[in-house]
Amino acid sequence: MDILMIIAGVLVLILLGFWILVWVRKLQFDVIHRNLLELEDAYGGTVKRGGLASRPRYSGEYKGNKVSVSFSYESKKESKHYYLAVTMQCRSPVQFTVLSRDWLAEQADAHQEGKKTKAIANGKYLIEVTKAHLLKKIPVKKVEQIIRQLDPFAYILIARTGIIMERISEHLVRDTQFAVLSETFEQLYQLQQVLEKR
């Protein structure tokens, strides 16, 4: 009888601990949801959320360009990260990626620097292209100025039809505040303008 009571007590504690974790996550996502609703109020669009403890996401428009904000969770043996992703519609004549050296150092795949890369922002970031001659088509100085405004981030992928920026976030509530996201939108818009005018 005593063993059954101990097992029941342990199960109750486990369930209580699980419930507390879900509740804390729900509270965090509630605040993020409210932050994203400020984007909806300012720029239109919609905030979607699948359920009680689901991650909210935003999609809308900024200065005529489709934008979205979402976040994901990555767990590795050494570390756990939330990634905040911001996308913006763009028409770029060249596809390239801007990579954080710090983020690259955490990745399992070895990354080779060479003719297809160019260091910018005092070596903190790398511009990477698929073919070396494409580096000449990128307005590196103007891109670097914008990159400094967006710092820190893990990577920015510039494709022919859009931009994806992922930022490692240790404070999702702060990083999803209206002032932070609207400034991110503006910097991505400036990047898009530089690229489209090439």
C-alpha positions as CSV (number, residue, x, y, z in Angstrom):
1,M,0.0,0.0,0.0
2,D,2.8,2.4,0.9
3,I,4.5,1.7,-2.5
4,L,1.3,2.5,-4.4
5,M,1.0,5.8,-2.5
6,I,4.6,6.7,-3.4
7,I,4.0,5.8,-7.1
8,A,0.8,7.8,-7.1
9,G,2.5,10.8,-5.5
10,V,5.4,10.7,-8.0
11,L,2.9,10.5,-10.9
12,V,1.0,13.5,-9.5
13,L,4.2,15.5,-9.2
14,I,5.2,14.6,-12.8
15,L,1.8,15.6,-14.1
16,L,1.9,18.8,-12.1
17,G,5.4,19.6,-13.4
18,F,4.2,19.0,-17.0
19,W,1.1,21.2,-16.5
20,I,3.3,24.0,-15.1
21,L,5.6,23.8,-18.2
22,V,2.6,23.9,-20.6
23,W,1.1,26.9,-18.6
24,V,4.4,28.9,-18.7
25,R,4.7,28.2,-22.4
26,K,1.1,29.3,-23.0
27,L,1.7,32.5,-21.0
28,Q,4.8,33.3,-23.1
29,F,3.0,32.6,-26.3
30,D,0.1,34.8,-25.2
31,V,2.4,37.7,-24.8
32,I,4.0,37.0,-28.2
33,H,0.5,36.8,-29.7
34,R,-0.3,40.2,-28.3
35,N,3.0,41.6,-29.7
36,L,2.1,40.2,-33.2
37,L,-1.4,41.7,-33.0
38,E,0.3,45.1,-32.8
39,L,1.8,44.3,-36.3
40,E,-1.7,43.4,-37.5
41,D,-3.0,46.7,-36.2
42,A,-0.3,48.7,-37.9
43,Y,0.2,46.9,-41.2
44,G,-2.9,44.7,-41.6
45,G,-2.6,41.0,-42.2
46,T,-3.4,38.2,-39.8
47,V,-2.1,36.5,-36.7
48,K,-2.8,32.8,-36.6
49,R,-2.4,30.4,-33.7
50,G,-3.3,26.7,-33.8
51,G,-4.3,26.2,-30.2
52,L,-3.8,26.9,-26.5
53,A,0.0,26.4,-26.4
54,S,0.7,26.7,-30.1
55,R,3.1,29.2,-31.6
56,P,1.5,32.3,-33.1
57,R,2.6,33.5,-36.5
58,Y,2.0,36.7,-38.4
59,S,1.6,37.3,-42.2
60,G,0.9,40.7,-43.7
61,E,2.3,43.4,-45.9
62,Y,5.0,46.1,-45.3
63,K,5.3,48.9,-47.9
64,G,3.7,46.7,-50.6
65,N,5.8,43.6,-49.8
66,K,4.4,40.4,-48.3
67,V,6.0,39.7,-44.9
68,S,5.7,37.0,-42.3
69,V,7.0,36.4,-38.8
70,S,7.2,32.9,-37.2
71,F,9.5,31.1,-34.8
72,S,10.7,27.5,-34.3
73,Y,12.6,25.6,-31.7
74,E,15.8,23.6,-32.2
75,S,17.4,21.4,-29.6
76,K,20.9,20.0,-29.9
77,K,23.0,18.1,-27.4
78,E,24.9,21.2,-26.4
79,S,22.3,23.9,-26.8
80,K,18.6,24.8,-27.3
81,H,17.5,27.7,-29.4
82,Y,14.4,29.5,-30.5
83,Y,14.8,30.9,-34.1
84,L,12.7,33.9,-35.0
85,A,12.1,33.9,-38.8
86,V,11.2,37.1,-40.7
87,T,10.4,36.8,-44.5
88,M,9.9,39.5,-47.0
89,Q,9.0,39.5,-50.7
90,C,11.8,40.6,-52.9
91,R,13.1,40.6,-56.5
92,S,16.8,40.0,-56.4
93,P,18.9,39.5,-59.6
94,V,21.4,37.3,-57.7
95,Q,20.9,34.7,-55.0
96,F,23.2,34.8,-52.0
97,T,23.4,34.1,-48.3
98,V,24.8,36.2,-45.4
99,L,26.0,33.9,-42.7
100,S,27.0,34.6,-39.1
101,R,30.4,33.1,-38.2
102,D,29.2,32.4,-34.7
103,W,26.2,30.5,-36.0
104,L,28.3,28.6,-38.5
105,A,30.6,27.5,-35.7
106,E,27.7,25.7,-34.0
107,Q,26.7,23.8,-37.1
108,A,27.7,20.2,-37.6
109,D,28.6,20.7,-41.3
110,A,32.1,22.0,-42.0
111,H,32.0,25.3,-43.9
112,Q,34.7,26.2,-46.4
113,E,35.6,29.8,-47.0
114,G,37.1,30.6,-50.4
115,K,36.4,32.3,-53.7
116,K,32.6,32.0,-53.2
117,T,32.6,33.9,-49.9
118,K,33.4,37.5,-48.8
119,A,33.9,38.5,-45.2
120,I,32.0,41.7,-44.1
121,A,31.3,43.6,-40.9
122,N,34.8,43.1,-39.5
123,G,34.6,39.4,-40.3
124,K,31.5,38.8,-38.2
125,Y,29.5,37.7,-41.3
126,L,30.2,36.0,-44.6
127,I,28.5,36.7,-48.0
128,E,28.3,33.3,-49.8
129,V,27.3,32.8,-53.4
130,T,27.1,29.6,-55.6
131,K,29.6,30.9,-58.2
132,A,32.5,33.2,-57.5
133,H,31.7,35.7,-60.3
134,L,28.3,36.4,-58.6
135,L,30.1,38.4,-55.8
136,K,30.7,41.2,-58.4
137,K,26.9,41.5,-58.9
138,I,26.3,42.2,-55.2
139,P,26.5,45.8,-53.9
140,V,28.6,44.7,-51.0
141,K,29.1,48.0,-49.3
142,K,25.4,48.9,-49.2
143,V,24.5,45.4,-48.1
144,E,27.1,45.6,-45.3
145,Q,25.6,48.9,-44.0
146,I,22.2,47.2,-43.7
147,I,23.6,44.0,-42.2
148,R,25.1,46.1,-39.4
149,Q,21.6,47.4,-38.6
150,L,20.2,43.8,-38.6
151,D,22.9,42.4,-36.4
152,P,22.7,39.9,-34.7
153,F,21.2,37.1,-36.8
154,A,22.1,33.6,-37.8
155,Y,21.6,34.0,-41.5
156,I,19.8,35.9,-44.3
157,L,19.0,34.0,-47.4
158,I,18.3,36.2,-50.4
159,A,16.5,34.3,-53.2
160,R,15.2,35.7,-56.5
161,T,11.7,36.1,-55.0
162,G,12.2,36.7,-51.3
163,I,14.4,37.3,-48.2
164,I,14.4,35.0,-45.2
165,M,16.2,36.1,-42.0
166,E,16.6,33.9,-39.0
167,R,17.7,35.2,-35.7
168,I,18.6,33.1,-32.6
169,S,16.4,34.5,-29.9
170,E,17.0,34.1,-26.2
171,H,14.1,36.5,-25.3
172,L,11.2,35.9,-27.7
173,V,8.9,38.3,-25.9
174,R,11.4,41.2,-26.4
175,D,12.3,40.1,-30.0
176,T,8.7,40.1,-31.1
177,Q,7.9,43.5,-29.8
178,F,6.4,45.9,-32.3
179,A,9.4,48.3,-32.3
180,V,11.9,45.5,-32.9
181,L,9.9,43.8,-35.7
182,S,9.0,47.0,-37.4
183,E,12.7,48.1,-37.5
184,T,13.6,44.6,-38.9
185,F,10.9,45.1,-41.6
186,E,12.4,48.4,-42.5
187,Q,16.0,47.1,-42.7
188,L,14.8,44.2,-44.9
189,Y,12.9,46.6,-47.0
190,Q,16.1,48.7,-47.4
191,L,18.0,45.6,-48.4
192,Q,15.2,44.7,-50.9
193,Q,15.4,48.2,-52.4
194,V,19.2,48.0,-52.8
195,L,18.9,44.6,-54.5
196,E,16.0,45.5,-56.8
197,K,17.7,48.6,-58.1
198,R,20.7,46.6,-59.3
